[in-house]
Amino acid sequence: VRFELDFNDRQIDLMQEGFDLAVRIATLADSSLIARRLAPIRHAVCASPDYLTRNGTPESAADLVHHACLVYSNLSDPSLWSYRGPDGQPGSVRVPIRLAASSGNFLMRAAIAGEGLLMHPTFYLHEALRLGRLVRVLTDHTWAELSAYAVYPPTRHLPRRVRACIEFVAYRLAGEPHW
């Protein structure tokens, strides 16, 4: 098995660009591709302790409009943060953007540096949260939840190497991922 990894977040055409497999974190649109769900992708809103000391801690989703927010620019509407409130009702808030970037790691580092609040997938945040570099806020809200999928072109016979890779990743992410 030979791996060639492309860590770009752009949407690629698997067949056109010659890829056997992609891992996509999204709400998948209908397509001719085959998708296998791998894991839930949950989000949290957080900031550095320094940012919260300087700017206060939001007590409701509506308070987010008074904060500097860091957003992932590859989203269709990065400034619109959707949630389910403590009462279970869906809601959304349009946040002011201080910084937009297409790199999840860059945004997390900016949040750790005290640049603003960040709604981000927990697979990025879990270590910084554990170490206290970031602090979750509005923990009584449920933020965007997506899924990670293995996506591949339809074929009569999926190559063994591709099937083995999918099975391995599915096994490693089975159940509730540690993040």
VENZI-V507848 format. One record per residue. RES is the residue in one letter. SS is DSSP state (a for helix, b for strand, c for the rest). PSI is psi as a letter, one per 30 degrees, with the letter a starting at -180 (none if undefined). Layout:
# VENZI-V507848
res->RES ss->SS psi->PSI
res->RES ss->SS psi->PSI
This chain:
# VENZI-V507848
res->V ss->c psi->k
res->R ss->c psi->k
res->F ss->c psi->k
res->E ss->c psi->j
res->L ss->c psi->k
res->D ss->c psi->j
res->F ss->c psi->g
res->N ss->c psi->k
res->D ss->c psi->g
res->R ss->c psi->l
res->Q ss->c psi->k
res->I ss->c psi->l
res->D ss->c psi->j
res->L ss->a psi->e
res->M ss->a psi->e
res->Q ss->a psi->e
res->E ss->a psi->g
res->G ss->c psi->g
res->F ss->c psi->k
res->D ss->c psi->f
res->L ss->c psi->k
res->A ss->b psi->l
res->V ss->b psi->k
res->R ss->b psi->k
res->I ss->b psi->j
res->A ss->b psi->l
res->T ss->c psi->j
res->L ss->c psi->k
res->A ss->c psi->l
res->D ss->c psi->k
res->S ss->c psi->l
res->S ss->c psi->f
res->L ss->c psi->l
res->I ss->b psi->k
res->A ss->b psi->k
res->R ss->b psi->k
res->R ss->b psi->k
res->L ss->b psi->e
res->A ss->b psi->l
res->P ss->b psi->k
res->I ss->b psi->j
res->R ss->b psi->l
res->H ss->b psi->l
res->A ss->b psi->l
res->V ss->b psi->k
res->C ss->b psi->l
res->A ss->b psi->l
res->S ss->c psi->l
res->P ss->a psi->e
res->D ss->a psi->e
res->Y ss->a psi->e
res->L ss->a psi->e
res->T ss->a psi->e
res->R ss->a psi->e
res->N ss->a psi->f
res->G ss->c psi->l
res->T ss->c psi->k
res->P ss->c psi->k
res->E ss->c psi->f
res->S ss->c psi->l
res->A ss->a psi->e
res->A ss->a psi->f
res->D ss->a psi->f
res->L ss->a psi->f
res->V ss->a psi->f
res->H ss->a psi->g
res->H ss->c psi->l
res->A ss->c psi->k
res->C ss->b psi->k
res->L ss->b psi->k
res->V ss->b psi->l
res->Y ss->b psi->j
res->S ss->c psi->f
res->N ss->c psi->f
res->L ss->c psi->l
res->S ss->c psi->e
res->D ss->c psi->i
res->P ss->c psi->f
res->S ss->c psi->f
res->L ss->b psi->j
res->W ss->b psi->j
res->S ss->b psi->k
res->Y ss->b psi->l
res->R ss->b psi->k
res->G ss->c psi->l
res->P ss->c psi->f
res->D ss->c psi->g
res->G ss->c psi->f
res->Q ss->c psi->k
res->P ss->b psi->l
res->G ss->b psi->l
res->S ss->b psi->l
res->V ss->b psi->k
res->R ss->b psi->j
res->V ss->c psi->k
res->P ss->c psi->k
res->I ss->b psi->k
res->R ss->b psi->e
res->L ss->b psi->k
res->A ss->b psi->k
res->A ss->b psi->l
res->S ss->c psi->g
res->S ss->c psi->j
res->G ss->a psi->e
res->N ss->a psi->e
res->F ss->a psi->e
res->L ss->a psi->e
res->M ss->a psi->e
res->R ss->a psi->e
res->A ss->a psi->e
res->A ss->a psi->e
res->I ss->a psi->e
res->A ss->c psi->f
res->G ss->c psi->g
res->E ss->c psi->f
res->G ss->c psi->a
res->L ss->b psi->k
res->L ss->b psi->k
res->M ss->b psi->j
res->H ss->b psi->l
res->P ss->b psi->k
res->T ss->a psi->f
res->F ss->a psi->f
res->Y ss->a psi->e
res->L ss->a psi->f
res->H ss->a psi->e
res->E ss->a psi->e
res->A ss->a psi->e
res->L ss->a psi->e
res->R ss->a psi->e
res->L ss->c psi->f
res->G ss->c psi->g
res->R ss->c psi->f
res->L ss->c psi->l
res->V ss->b psi->k
res->R ss->b psi->k
res->V ss->b psi->l
res->L ss->c psi->h
res->T ss->c psi->f
res->D ss->c psi->g
res->H ss->c psi->k
res->T ss->b psi->k
res->W ss->b psi->l
res->A ss->c psi->k
res->E ss->b psi->k
res->L ss->b psi->a
res->S ss->b psi->l
res->A ss->b psi->k
res->Y ss->b psi->k
res->A ss->b psi->k
res->V ss->b psi->k
res->Y ss->b psi->l
res->P ss->c psi->l
res->P ss->c psi->k
res->T ss->c psi->l
res->R ss->c psi->e
res->H ss->c psi->j
res->L ss->c psi->k
res->P ss->c psi->k
res->R ss->a psi->e
res->R ss->a psi->e
res->V ss->a psi->e
res->R ss->a psi->e
res->A ss->a psi->e
res->C ss->a psi->e
res->I ss->a psi->e
res->E ss->a psi->e
res->F ss->a psi->e
res->V ss->a psi->e
res->A ss->a psi->e
res->Y ss->a psi->e
res->R ss->a psi->f
res->L ss->c psi->g
res->A ss->c psi->l
res->G ss->c psi->b
res->E ss->c psi->j
res->P ss->c psi->l
res->H ss->c psi->f
res->W ss->c psi->none
